[in-house]
Amino acid sequence: MSLPPVNIDYITFSGRGEPTLAANLGEMIKAARKIRQEKIAVITNSSILCRKDVTDDLLPADCVVAKLDAYSQKSLDEINRPMEGITFSGIVNSMREFRQKYKGKFAIQIMFMKVNKKHAVEIAKIVRSIKPDEVQINTPLRKCGVKPLPKTEIDKIKKYFAGIDIISVYDVKKKEIESISKKDTLRRRGKI
């Protein structure tokens, strides 16, 4: 069986679990790099960026996208419900430290909702202290228990991040994506 030609921009480590929890993440990045020419990206929830083994695994990636939805410990507990021992200050400090030594593209992904939209100024100040290459401003558009913010509110929020390369969920044209294997995609998403 021959697969159709596929245009790949990044081989991305993400998915139904936190990729930095995989003890072999660094090995997988190195193995992918040996057999593929595409850039490699990792999307992380940022919770264990404080670990040296994790940052060592991430350093060879071309792009790291780190999540930051909160602006305080209380908001982290409310929005992200982290495991015991995961702190807001720990996440932010780890992101700053990682950014200083990471040579690839570093992006921060923020999910804005009713619960954190009024704190966009505070979040922007924190993001500026980290100095990412890009900020990805999102709101939940898929069906879930949280209502998305309208484009007008996201546009207001974007202004707080002026001077940083910004990608907004409403500004990006949705690409037509065709799965290499629909059955495998459905299996990864837990649908079969």
Sequence and secondary structure as in RCSB ss.txt:
>XXXX:A:sequence
MSLPPVNIDYITFSGRGEPTLAANLGEMIKAARKIRQEKIAVITNSSILCRKDVTDDLLPADCVVAKLDAYSQKS
LDEINRPMEGITFSGIVNSMREFRQKYKGKFAIQIMFMKVNKKHAVEIAKIVRSIKPDEVQINTPLRKCGVKPLP
KTEIDKIKKYFAGIDIISVYDVKKKEIESISKKDTLRRRGKI
>XXXX:A:secstr
        SEEEE SSS GGG TTHHHHHHHHHHH  SEEEEEE STTTT HHHHHHHTT SEEEEE   SSHHH
HHHHT   TT  HHHHHHHHHHHHHH  SEEEEEEE  TTTGGGHHHHHHHHHHH  SEEEEE   SSSSS    
HHHHHHHHGGGTTSEEEETTTS       S HHHHHHHTT  
